[in-house]
Amino acid sequence: MWPNAVAVALARFEWVFQQPGRYLNASEASSPGIEVEDARDDLEQAMLHLPAGAKRDLGRLITRLDEEFERRTLPEPHSVESAMFGWWWTRTRER
């Protein structure tokens, strides 16, 4: 992890959740390495290295982000192979 990795990842979620509408727009954030799913990967990685108290605090934030991300995306029926990277890679946005 690099300095401010968690802050950058959280900022990506904040940015993508500012999109209007019920579902996230795929065209708004579709560059490899900077998608919100990549930010979620970074948060998952950070959780592996945090002390217990910080892990609980970040875990609460992640739970809220996950709920909103799930609410604003749709299941991707052809993403079985992506599931090994995290459930968030098995979701799709409106195109």
Gaussian input, Z-matrix of N, CA and C with variables (Angstrom, degrees):
# hf/3-21g

backbone

0 1
 N
 C     1     B1
 C     2     B2     1     A1
 N     3     B3     2     A2     1     D1
 C     4     B4     3     A3     2     D2
 C     5     B5     4     A4     3     D3
 N     6     B6     5     A5     4     D4
 C     7     B7     6     A6     5     D5
 C     8     B8     7     A7     6     D6
 N     9     B9     8     A8     7     D7
 C    10    B10     9     A9     8     D8
 C    11    B11    10    A10     9     D9
 N    12    B12    11    A11    10    D10
 C    13    B13    12    A12    11    D11
 C    14    B14    13    A13    12    D12
 N    15    B15    14    A14    13    D13
 C    16    B16    15    A15    14    D14
 C    17    B17    16    A16    15    D15
 N    18    B18    17    A17    16    D16
 C    19    B19    18    A18    17    D17
 C    20    B20    19    A19    18    D18
 N    21    B21    20    A20    19    D19
 C    22    B22    21    A21    20    D20
 C    23    B23    22    A22    21    D21
 N    24    B24    23    A23    22    D22
 C    25    B25    24    A24    23    D23
 C    26    B26    25    A25    24    D24
 N    27    B27    26    A26    25    D25
 C    28    B28    27    A27    26    D26
 C    29    B29    28    A28    27    D27
 N    30    B30    29    A29    28    D28
 C    31    B31    30    A30    29    D29
 C    32    B32    31    A31    30    D30
 N    33    B33    32    A32    31    D31
 C    34    B34    33    A33    32    D32
 C    35    B35    34    A34    33    D33
 N    36    B36    35    A35    34    D34
 C    37    B37    36    A36    35    D35
 C    38    B38    37    A37    36    D36
 N    39    B39    38    A38    37    D37
 C    40    B40    39    A39    38    D38
 C    41    B41    40    A40    39    D39
 N    42    B42    41    A41    40    D40
 C    43    B43    42    A42    41    D41
 C    44    B44    43    A43    42    D42
 N    45    B45    44    A44    43    D43
 C    46    B46    45    A45    44    D44
 C    47    B47    46    A46    45    D45
 N    48    B48    47    A47    46    D46
 C    49    B49    48    A48    47    D47
 C    50    B50    49    A49    48    D48
 N    51    B51    50    A50    49    D49
 C    52    B52    51    A51    50    D50
 C    53    B53    52    A52    51    D51
 N    54    B54    53    A53    52    D52
 C    55    B55    54    A54    53    D53
 C    56    B56    55    A55    54    D54
 N    57    B57    56    A56    55    D55
 C    58    B58    57    A57    56    D56
 C    59    B59    58    A58    57    D57
 N    60    B60    59    A59    58    D58
 C    61    B61    60    A60    59    D59
 C    62    B62    61    A61    60    D60
 N    63    B63    62    A62    61    D61
 C    64    B64    63    A63    62    D62
 C    65    B65    64    A64    63    D63
 N    66    B66    65    A65    64    D64
 C    67    B67    66    A66    65    D65
 C    68    B68    67    A67    66    D66
 N    69    B69    68    A68    67    D67
 C    70    B70    69    A69    68    D68
 C    71    B71    70    A70    69    D69
 N    72    B72    71    A71    70    D70
 C    73    B73    72    A72    71    D71
 C    74    B74    73    A73    72    D72
 N    75    B75    74    A74    73    D73
 C    76    B76    75    A75    74    D74
 C    77    B77    76    A76    75    D75
 N    78    B78    77    A77    76    D76
 C    79    B79    78    A78    77    D77
 C    80    B80    79    A79    78    D78
 N    81    B81    80    A80    79    D79
 C    82    B82    81    A81    80    D80
 C    83    B83    82    A82    81    D81
 N    84    B84    83    A83    82    D82
 C    85    B85    84    A84    83    D83
 C    86    B86    85    A85    84    D84
 N    87    B87    86    A86    85    D85
 C    88    B88    87    A87    86    D86
 C    89    B89    88    A88    87    D87
 N    90    B90    89    A89    88    D88
 C    91    B91    90    A90    89    D89
 C    92    B92    91    A91    90    D90
 N    93    B93    92    A92    91    D91
 C    94    B94    93    A93    92    D92
 C    95    B95    94    A94    93    D93
 N    96    B96    95    A95    94    D94
 C    97    B97    96    A96    95    D95
 C    98    B98    97    A97    96    D96
 N    99    B99    98    A98    97    D97
 C   100   B100    99    A99    98    D98
 C   101   B101   100   A100    99    D99
 N   102   B102   101   A101   100   D100
 C   103   B103   102   A102   101   D101
 C   104   B104   103   A103   102   D102
 N   105   B105   104   A104   103   D103
 C   106   B106   105   A105   104   D104
 C   107   B107   106   A106   105   D105
 N   108   B108   107   A107   106   D106
 C   109   B109   108   A108   107   D107
 C   110   B110   109   A109   108   D108
 N   111   B111   110   A110   109   D109
 C   112   B112   111   A111   110   D110
 C   113   B113   112   A112   111   D111
 N   114   B114   113   A113   112   D112
 C   115   B115   114   A114   113   D113
 C   116   B116   115   A115   114   D114
 N   117   B117   116   A116   115   D115
 C   118   B118   117   A117   116   D116
 C   119   B119   118   A118   117   D117
 N   120   B120   119   A119   118   D118
 C   121   B121   120   A120   119   D119
 C   122   B122   121   A121   120   D120
 N   123   B123   122   A122   121   D121
 C   124   B124   123   A123   122   D122
 C   125   B125   124   A124   123   D123
 N   126   B126   125   A125   124   D124
 C   127   B127   126   A126   125   D125
 C   128   B128   127   A127   126   D126
 N   129   B129   128   A128   127   D127
 C   130   B130   129   A129   128   D128
 C   131   B131   130   A130   129   D129
 N   132   B132   131   A131   130   D130
 C   133   B133   132   A132   131   D131
 C   134   B134   133   A133   132   D132
 N   135   B135   134   A134   133   D133
 C   136   B136   135   A135   134   D134
 C   137   B137   136   A136   135   D135
 N   138   B138   137   A137   136   D136
 C   139   B139   138   A138   137   D137
 C   140   B140   139   A139   138   D138
 N   141   B141   140   A140   139   D139
 C   142   B142   141   A141   140   D140
 C   143   B143   142   A142   141   D141
 N   144   B144   143   A143   142   D142
 C   145   B145   144   A144   143   D143
 C   146   B146   145   A145   144   D144
 N   147   B147   146   A146   145   D145
 C   148   B148   147   A147   146   D146
 C   149   B149   148   A148   147   D147
 N   150   B150   149   A149   148   D148
 C   151   B151   150   A150   149   D149
 C   152   B152   151   A151   150   D150
 N   153   B153   152   A152   151   D151
 C   154   B154   153   A153   152   D152
 C   155   B155   154   A154   153   D153
 N   156   B156   155   A155   154   D154
 C   157   B157   156   A156   155   D155
 C   158   B158   157   A157   156   D156
 N   159   B159   158   A158   157   D157
 C   160   B160   159   A159   158   D158
 C   161   B161   160   A160   159   D159
 N   162   B162   161   A161   160   D160
 C   163   B163   162   A162   161   D161
 C   164   B164   163   A163   162   D162
 N   165   B165   164   A164   163   D163
 C   166   B166   165   A165   164   D164
 C   167   B167   166   A166   165   D165
 N   168   B168   167   A167   166   D166
 C   169   B169   168   A168   167   D167
 C   170   B170   169   A169   168   D168
 N   171   B171   170   A170   169   D169
 C   172   B172   171   A171   170   D170
 C   173   B173   172   A172   171   D171
 N   174   B174   173   A173   172   D172
 C   175   B175   174   A174   173   D173
 C   176   B176   175   A175   174   D174
 N   177   B177   176   A176   175   D175
 C   178   B178   177   A177   176   D176
 C   179   B179   178   A178   177   D177
 N   180   B180   179   A179   178   D178
 C   181   B181   180   A180   179   D179
 C   182   B182   181   A181   180   D180
 N   183   B183   182   A182   181   D181
 C   184   B184   183   A183   182   D182
 C   185   B185   184   A184   183   D183
 N   186   B186   185   A185   184   D184
 C   187   B187   186   A186   185   D185
 C   188   B188   187   A187   186   D186
 N   189   B189   188   A188   187   D187
 C   190   B190   189   A189   188   D188
 C   191   B191   190   A190   189   D189
 N   192   B192   191   A191   190   D190
 C   193   B193   192   A192   191   D191
 C   194   B194   193   A193   192   D192
 N   195   B195   194   A194   193   D193
 C   196   B196   195   A195   194   D194
 C   197   B197   196   A196   195   D195
 N   198   B198   197   A197   196   D196
 C   199   B199   198   A198   197   D197
 C   200   B200   199   A199   198   D198
 N   201   B201   200   A200   199   D199
 C   202   B202   201   A201   200   D200
 C   203   B203   202   A202   201   D201
 N   204   B204   203   A203   202   D202
 C   205   B205   204   A204   203   D203
 C   206   B206   205   A205   204   D204
 N   207   B207   206   A206   205   D205
 C   208   B208   207   A207   206   D206
 C   209   B209   208   A208   207   D207
 N   210   B210   209   A209   208   D208
 C   211   B211   210   A210   209   D209
 C   212   B212   211   A211   210   D210
 N   213   B213   212   A212   211   D211
 C   214   B214   213   A213   212   D212
 C   215   B215   214   A214   213   D213
 N   216   B216   215   A215   214   D214
 C   217   B217   216   A216   215   D215
 C   218   B218   217   A217   216   D216
 N   219   B219   218   A218   217   D217
 C   220   B220   219   A219   218   D218
 C   221   B221   220   A220   219   D219
 N   222   B222   221   A221   220   D220
 C   223   B223   222   A222   221   D221
 C   224   B224   223   A223   222   D222
 N   225   B225   224   A224   223   D223
 C   226   B226   225   A225   224   D224
 C   227   B227   226   A226   225   D225
 N   228   B228   227   A227   226   D226
 C   229   B229   228   A228   227   D227
 C   230   B230   229   A229   228   D228
 N   231   B231   230   A230   229   D229
 C   232   B232   231   A231   230   D230
 C   233   B233   232   A232   231   D231
 N   234   B234   233   A233   232   D232
 C   235   B235   234   A234   233   D233
 C   236   B236   235   A235   234   D234
 N   237   B237   236   A236   235   D235
 C   238   B238   237   A237   236   D236
 C   239   B239   238   A238   237   D237
 N   240   B240   239   A239   238   D238
 C   241   B241   240   A240   239   D239
 C   242   B242   241   A241   240   D240
 N   243   B243   242   A242   241   D241
 C   244   B244   243   A243   242   D242
 C   245   B245   244   A244   243   D243
 N   246   B246   245   A245   244   D244
 C   247   B247   246   A246   245   D245
 C   248   B248   247   A247   246   D246
 N   249   B249   248   A248   247   D247
 C   250   B250   249   A249   248   D248
 C   251   B251   250   A250   249   D249
 N   252   B252   251   A251   250   D250
 C   253   B253   252   A252   251   D251
 C   254   B254   253   A253   252   D252
 N   255   B255   254   A254   253   D253
 C   256   B256   255   A255   254   D254
 C   257   B257   256   A256   255   D255
 N   258   B258   257   A257   256   D256
 C   259   B259   258   A258   257   D257
 C   260   B260   259   A259   258   D258
 N   261   B261   260   A260   259   D259
 C   262   B262   261   A261   260   D260
 C   263   B263   262   A262   261   D261
 N   264   B264   263   A263   262   D262
 C   265   B265   264   A264   263   D263
 C   266   B266   265   A265   264   D264
 N   267   B267   266   A266   265   D265
 C   268   B268   267   A267   266   D266
 C   269   B269   268   A268   267   D267
 N   270   B270   269   A269   268   D268
 C   271   B271   270   A270   269   D269
 C   272   B272   271   A271   270   D270
 N   273   B273   272   A272   271   D271
 C   274   B274   273   A273   272   D272
 C   275   B275   274   A274   273   D273
 N   276   B276   275   A275   274   D274
 C   277   B277   276   A276   275   D275
 C   278   B278   277   A277   276   D276
 N   279   B279   278   A278   277   D277
 C   280   B280   279   A279   278   D278
 C   281   B281   280   A280   279   D279
 N   282   B282   281   A281   280   D280
 C   283   B283   282   A282   281   D281
 C   284   B284   283   A283   282   D282

   B1=1.4635
   B2=1.5327
   B3=1.2740
   B4=1.4497
   B5=1.5248
   B6=1.3313
   B7=1.4674
   B8=1.5322
   B9=1.2884
   B10=1.4699
   B11=1.5248
   B12=1.3225
   B13=1.4668
   B14=1.5285
   B15=1.3161
   B16=1.4652
   B17=1.5248
   B18=1.3256
   B19=1.4643
   B20=1.5278
   B21=1.3209
   B22=1.4680
   B23=1.5326
   B24=1.3250
   B25=1.4630
   B26=1.5239
   B27=1.3183
   B28=1.4627
   B29=1.5300
   B30=1.3321
   B31=1.4618
   B32=1.5307
   B33=1.3187
   B34=1.4670
   B35=1.5215
   B36=1.3225
   B37=1.4669
   B38=1.5171
   B39=1.3166
   B40=1.4631
   B41=1.5321
   B42=1.3189
   B43=1.4502
   B44=1.5270
   B45=1.3266
   B46=1.4648
   B47=1.5272
   B48=1.3215
   B49=1.4614
   B50=1.5234
   B51=1.3171
   B52=1.4605
   B53=1.5265
   B54=1.3273
   B55=1.4653
   B56=1.5247
   B57=1.3203
   B58=1.4657
   B59=1.5267
   B60=1.2943
   B61=1.4546
   B62=1.5172
   B63=1.3012
   B64=1.4611
   B65=1.5165
   B66=1.3501
   B67=1.4594
   B68=1.5196
   B69=1.3134
   B70=1.4490
   B71=1.5214
   B72=1.3015
   B73=1.4566
   B74=1.5231
   B75=1.3173
   B76=1.4557
   B77=1.5201
   B78=1.3044
   B79=1.4577
   B80=1.5225
   B81=1.3241
   B82=1.4617
   B83=1.5286
   B84=1.3158
   B85=1.4697
   B86=1.5208
   B87=1.3111
   B88=1.4579
   B89=1.5269
   B90=1.3088
   B91=1.4542
   B92=1.5160
   B93=1.3271
   B94=1.4759
   B95=1.5260
   B96=1.3120
   B97=1.4577
   B98=1.5044
   B99=1.3267
   B100=1.4694
   B101=1.5211
   B102=1.2965
   B103=1.4580
   B104=1.5278
   B105=1.3114
   B106=1.4608
   B107=1.5342
   B108=1.3305
   B109=1.4651
   B110=1.5279
   B111=1.3228
   B112=1.4664
   B113=1.5329
   B114=1.3253
   B115=1.4669
   B116=1.5218
   B117=1.3299
   B118=1.4744
   B119=1.5282
   B120=1.3351
   B121=1.4707
   B122=1.5260
   B123=1.3269
   B124=1.4654
   B125=1.5222
   B126=1.3312
   B127=1.4639
   B128=1.5271
   B129=1.3218
   B130=1.4739
   B131=1.5262
   B132=1.3248
   B133=1.4660
   B134=1.5306
   B135=1.3144
   B136=1.4652
   B137=1.5208
   B138=1.3274
   B139=1.4680
   B140=1.5305
   B141=1.3115
   B142=1.4653
   B143=1.5212
   B144=1.3274
   B145=1.4646
   B146=1.5256
   B147=1.3138
   B148=1.4666
   B149=1.5200
   B150=1.3277
   B151=1.4639
   B152=1.5269
   B153=1.3107
   B154=1.4701
   B155=1.5320
   B156=1.3128
   B157=1.4666
   B158=1.5188
   B159=1.3096
   B160=1.4623
   B161=1.5275
   B162=1.3224
   B163=1.4670
   B164=1.5250
   B165=1.3349
   B166=1.4680
   B167=1.5292
   B168=1.3377
   B169=1.4642
   B170=1.5252
   B171=1.3234
   B172=1.4524
   B173=1.5231
   B174=1.3092
   B175=1.4623
   B176=1.5183
   B177=1.3332
   B178=1.4694
   B179=1.5233
   B180=1.3214
   B181=1.4632
   B182=1.5201
   B183=1.3213
   B184=1.4614
   B185=1.5244
   B186=1.3124
   B187=1.4669
   B188=1.5235
   B189=1.3188
   B190=1.4736
   B191=1.5255
   B192=1.3319
   B193=1.4621
   B194=1.5266
   B195=1.3292
   B196=1.4617
   B197=1.5287
   B198=1.3209
   B199=1.4628
   B200=1.5240
   B201=1.3316
   B202=1.4612
   B203=1.5252
   B204=1.3264
   B205=1.4590
   B206=1.5287
   B207=1.3193
   B208=1.4607
   B209=1.5294
   B210=1.3162
   B211=1.4692
   B212=1.5233
   B213=1.3280
   B214=1.4679
   B215=1.5226
   B216=1.3220
   B217=1.4595
   B218=1.5214
   B219=1.3131
   B220=1.4622
   B221=1.5243
   B222=1.3185
   B223=1.4684
   B224=1.5291
   B225=1.3113
   B226=1.4645
   B227=1.5189
   B228=1.3293
   B229=1.4630
   B230=1.5273
   B231=1.3173
   B232=1.4631
   B233=1.5291
   B234=1.3088
   B235=1.4640
   B236=1.5208
   B237=1.3018
   B238=1.4624
   B239=1.5218
   B240=1.3351
   B241=1.4604
   B242=1.5224
   B243=1.3178
   B244=1.4627
   B245=1.5138
   B246=1.3125
   B247=1.4646
   B248=1.5213
   B249=1.3201
   B250=1.4619
   B251=1.5266
   B252=1.3189
   B253=1.4585
   B254=1.5225
   B255=1.3070
   B256=1.4589
   B257=1.5116
   B258=1.3140
   B259=1.4622
   B260=1.5203
   B261=1.3296
   B262=1.4582
   B263=1.5313
   B264=1.3152
   B265=1.4705
   B266=1.5363
   B267=1.3193
   B268=1.4735
   B269=1.5276
   B270=1.3000
   B271=1.4596
   B272=1.5296
   B273=1.3168
   B274=1.4538
   B275=1.5187
   B276=1.3095
   B277=1.4612
   B278=1.5204
   B279=1.2955
   B280=1.4501
   B281=1.5287
   B282=1.3105
   B283=1.4771
   B284=1.5076
   A1=108.58
   A2=115.78
   A3=122.29
   A4=108.65
   A5=117.87
   A6=120.07
   A7=110.97
   A8=116.29
   A9=124.58
   A10=114.31
   A11=119.08
   A12=121.87
   A13=111.25
   A14=117.18
   A15=120.18
   A16=110.33
   A17=117.42
   A18=120.86
   A19=110.92
   A20=117.02
   A21=121.03
   A22=110.11
   A23=116.87
   A24=120.64
   A25=110.96
   A26=117.19
   A27=120.38
   A28=111.05
   A29=117.32
   A30=121.33
   A31=110.89
   A32=117.62
   A33=120.20
   A34=110.46
   A35=117.04
   A36=119.74
   A37=110.35
   A38=116.77
   A39=120.10
   A40=110.06
   A41=117.32
   A42=121.62
   A43=110.99
   A44=117.04
   A45=119.63
   A46=111.37
   A47=118.46
   A48=120.71
   A49=112.28
   A50=118.25
   A51=120.74
   A52=111.80
   A53=117.18
   A54=120.29
   A55=109.21
   A56=116.69
   A57=118.74
   A58=111.06
   A59=115.53
   A60=121.01
   A61=113.25
   A62=114.85
   A63=122.31
   A64=111.94
   A65=116.05
   A66=120.81
   A67=110.50
   A68=115.68
   A69=120.57
   A70=108.97
   A71=116.10
   A72=122.51
   A73=108.99
   A74=117.40
   A75=121.97
   A76=112.34
   A77=118.67
   A78=120.36
   A79=112.96
   A80=117.91
   A81=121.45
   A82=113.51
   A83=117.46
   A84=119.72
   A85=108.75
   A86=116.17
   A87=118.01
   A88=112.21
   A89=117.07
   A90=121.40
   A91=108.99
   A92=117.41
   A93=119.90
   A94=111.29
   A95=115.33
   A96=121.44
   A97=115.03
   A98=117.57
   A99=118.73
   A100=112.00
   A101=117.32
   A102=120.02
   A103=109.72
   A104=115.50
   A105=120.44
   A106=110.94
   A107=117.51
   A108=119.93
   A109=111.02
   A110=116.74
   A111=120.28
   A112=110.55
   A113=115.67
   A114=119.85
   A115=110.19
   A116=116.57
   A117=120.10
   A118=110.30
   A119=117.12
   A120=120.66
   A121=110.58
   A122=116.57
   A123=120.96
   A124=111.10
   A125=116.62
   A126=120.04
   A127=110.81
   A128=116.19
   A129=120.19
   A130=110.33
   A131=116.28
   A132=120.89
   A133=110.70
   A134=116.78
   A135=120.78
   A136=111.16
   A137=116.35
   A138=120.16
   A139=111.96
   A140=117.18
   A141=120.94
   A142=112.76
   A143=117.12
   A144=120.79
   A145=114.65
   A146=117.16
   A147=120.21
   A148=111.94
   A149=116.78
   A150=119.43
   A151=109.90
   A152=116.38
   A153=123.01
   A154=113.80
   A155=118.55
   A156=121.23
   A157=112.58
   A158=116.83
   A159=121.28
   A160=110.48
   A161=115.91
   A162=120.24
   A163=110.64
   A164=117.13
   A165=120.69
   A166=110.84
   A167=116.10
   A168=120.25
   A169=111.29
   A170=116.81
   A171=120.03
   A172=110.43
   A173=117.00
   A174=120.97
   A175=112.33
   A176=116.87
   A177=120.20
   A178=111.06
   A179=116.80
   A180=120.18
   A181=111.17
   A182=115.82
   A183=120.67
   A184=110.60
   A185=117.49
   A186=120.53
   A187=110.37
   A188=117.17
   A189=120.44
   A190=111.18
   A191=116.94
   A192=120.61
   A193=110.83
   A194=115.93
   A195=120.56
   A196=111.36
   A197=116.51
   A198=120.32
   A199=110.81
   A200=117.09
   A201=120.81
   A202=110.66
   A203=117.43
   A204=120.69
   A205=110.51
   A206=116.26
   A207=119.71
   A208=110.98
   A209=116.45
   A210=121.17
   A211=111.63
   A212=116.76
   A213=120.82
   A214=114.40
   A215=116.95
   A216=121.16
   A217=109.16
   A218=115.28
   A219=121.72
   A220=109.70
   A221=117.69
   A222=118.99
   A223=110.38
   A224=115.76
   A225=121.70
   A226=107.59
   A227=118.32
   A228=119.85
   A229=114.67
   A230=118.51
   A231=120.95
   A232=111.79
   A233=117.80
   A234=120.43
   A235=113.63
   A236=117.81
   A237=120.92
   A238=111.33
   A239=117.24
   A240=120.07
   A241=111.98
   A242=118.78
   A243=121.93
   A244=112.63
   A245=118.16
   A246=121.89
   A247=111.93
   A248=117.89
   A249=119.30
   A250=111.94
   A251=117.90
   A252=121.51
   A253=112.52
   A254=117.75
   A255=122.87
   A256=109.17
   A257=116.69
   A258=120.46
   A259=111.95
   A260=117.36
   A261=121.33
   A262=111.86
   A263=117.87
   A264=120.70
   A265=110.77
   A266=117.98
   A267=120.77
   A268=111.50
   A269=116.63
   A270=122.00
   A271=108.58
   A272=116.83
   A273=121.41
   A274=109.75
   A275=114.84
   A276=120.77
   A277=109.85
   A278=115.26
   A279=121.26
   A280=109.01
   A281=116.50
   A282=120.46
   A283=110.75
   D1=151.66
   D2=-179.80
   D3=-109.72
   D4=163.85
   D5=178.46
   D6=-57.27
   D7=138.33
   D8=178.22
   D9=67.58
   D10=15.74
   D11=-178.72
   D12=-59.49
   D13=-41.98
   D14=-179.39
   D15=-67.33
   D16=-43.14
   D17=179.18
   D18=-61.79
   D19=-41.61
   D20=179.50
   D21=-65.14
   D22=-43.64
   D23=179.27
   D24=-62.51
   D25=-44.88
   D26=178.88
   D27=-63.59
   D28=-37.00
   D29=178.45
   D30=-65.31
   D31=-34.86
   D32=177.29
   D33=-64.62
   D34=-40.83
   D35=176.60
   D36=-64.51
   D37=-43.93
   D38=179.87
   D39=-59.00
   D40=-42.69
   D41=-179.46
   D42=-64.42
   D43=-49.01
   D44=-175.88
   D45=-68.11
   D46=-31.74
   D47=179.54
   D48=-75.85
   D49=-9.37
   D50=175.79
   D51=-79.74
   D52=-9.56
   D53=177.77
   D54=-61.11
   D55=137.83
   D56=177.88
   D57=-74.83
   D58=161.85
   D59=175.31
   D60=98.61
   D61=167.94
   D62=-177.55
   D63=-71.18
   D64=-42.22
   D65=-177.49
   D66=-110.05
   D67=152.32
   D68=176.54
   D69=-71.98
   D70=142.32
   D71=-179.37
   D72=-89.25
   D73=120.66
   D74=-177.36
   D75=-62.84
   D76=-31.99
   D77=-177.79
   D78=-72.78
   D79=-15.34
   D80=-178.85
   D81=-76.41
   D82=-26.06
   D83=-176.27
   D84=-150.21
   D85=76.43
   D86=-176.49
   D87=-129.92
   D88=42.23
   D89=176.51
   D90=-108.38
   D91=125.93
   D92=-179.56
   D93=-53.76
   D94=134.93
   D95=178.88
   D96=91.53
   D97=-18.25
   D98=179.84
   D99=-123.31
   D100=10.94
   D101=177.94
   D102=-74.78
   D103=159.96
   D104=-178.85
   D105=-62.49
   D106=-30.01
   D107=176.95
   D108=-64.53
   D109=-34.55
   D110=175.23
   D111=-66.53
   D112=-38.25
   D113=176.70
   D114=-63.38
   D115=-39.41
   D116=178.70
   D117=-65.94
   D118=-36.49
   D119=173.89
   D120=-59.58
   D121=-43.08
   D122=-179.86
   D123=-62.98
   D124=-40.89
   D125=178.48
   D126=-65.08
   D127=-40.13
   D128=178.25
   D129=-62.48
   D130=-41.10
   D131=178.67
   D132=-65.07
   D133=-41.52
   D134=179.26
   D135=-61.56
   D136=-38.18
   D137=-179.67
   D138=-59.00
   D139=-28.75
   D140=-179.51
   D141=-70.83
   D142=-19.45
   D143=-172.38
   D144=-114.45
   D145=-0.87
   D146=-176.61
   D147=-88.17
   D148=149.29
   D149=171.49
   D150=-67.43
   D151=163.13
   D152=-171.47
   D153=-51.69
   D154=-48.58
   D155=-177.75
   D156=-63.37
   D157=-46.68
   D158=178.95
   D159=-65.92
   D160=-35.86
   D161=178.56
   D162=-63.30
   D163=-41.56
   D164=177.74
   D165=-63.46
   D166=-44.70
   D167=-179.07
   D168=-63.18
   D169=-48.17
   D170=178.96
   D171=-66.12
   D172=-35.59
   D173=178.28
   D174=-59.93
   D175=-38.69
   D176=176.92
   D177=-64.27
   D178=-41.67
   D179=177.17
   D180=-64.08
   D181=-44.34
   D182=-178.98
   D183=-62.62
   D184=-39.07
   D185=178.67
   D186=-58.78
   D187=-44.37
   D188=178.84
   D189=-66.09
   D190=-40.85
   D191=177.96
   D192=-63.44
   D193=-43.79
   D194=179.57
   D195=-60.63
   D196=-42.94
   D197=-179.97
   D198=-62.42
   D199=-43.51
   D200=179.65
   D201=-68.67
   D202=-40.74
   D203=179.01
   D204=-63.41
   D205=-42.86
   D206=178.81
   D207=-65.18
   D208=-39.16
   D209=179.34
   D210=-64.44
   D211=-34.35
   D212=-173.66
   D213=-100.49
   D214=11.08
   D215=176.29
   D216=-128.94
   D217=173.88
   D218=-178.83
   D219=-121.54
   D220=152.76
   D221=175.49
   D222=-63.58
   D223=138.86
   D224=176.26
   D225=-98.15
   D226=109.47
   D227=-172.97
   D228=-66.61
   D229=-19.33
   D230=-176.12
   D231=-110.98
   D232=34.76
   D233=-173.75
   D234=-115.44
   D235=28.12
   D236=-177.98
   D237=-56.92
   D238=-43.33
   D239=-178.94
   D240=-67.67
   D241=-25.52
   D242=178.75
   D243=-75.53
   D244=-18.93
   D245=-176.10
   D246=-61.23
   D247=-27.37
   D248=-179.20
   D249=-69.77
   D250=-15.64
   D251=178.44
   D252=-90.56
   D253=-14.83
   D254=-178.66
   D255=139.05
   D256=144.51
   D257=-176.03
   D258=-58.08
   D259=-29.32
   D260=-177.29
   D261=-64.99
   D262=-19.20
   D263=176.47
   D264=-82.17
   D265=-6.32
   D266=179.50
   D267=-97.88
   D268=13.53
   D269=179.91
   D270=-111.41
   D271=154.37
   D272=178.43
   D273=-129.49
   D274=158.49
   D275=177.97
   D276=-106.03
   D277=161.38
   D278=176.66
   D279=-64.53
   D280=139.28
   D281=-179.78
   D282=-109.79

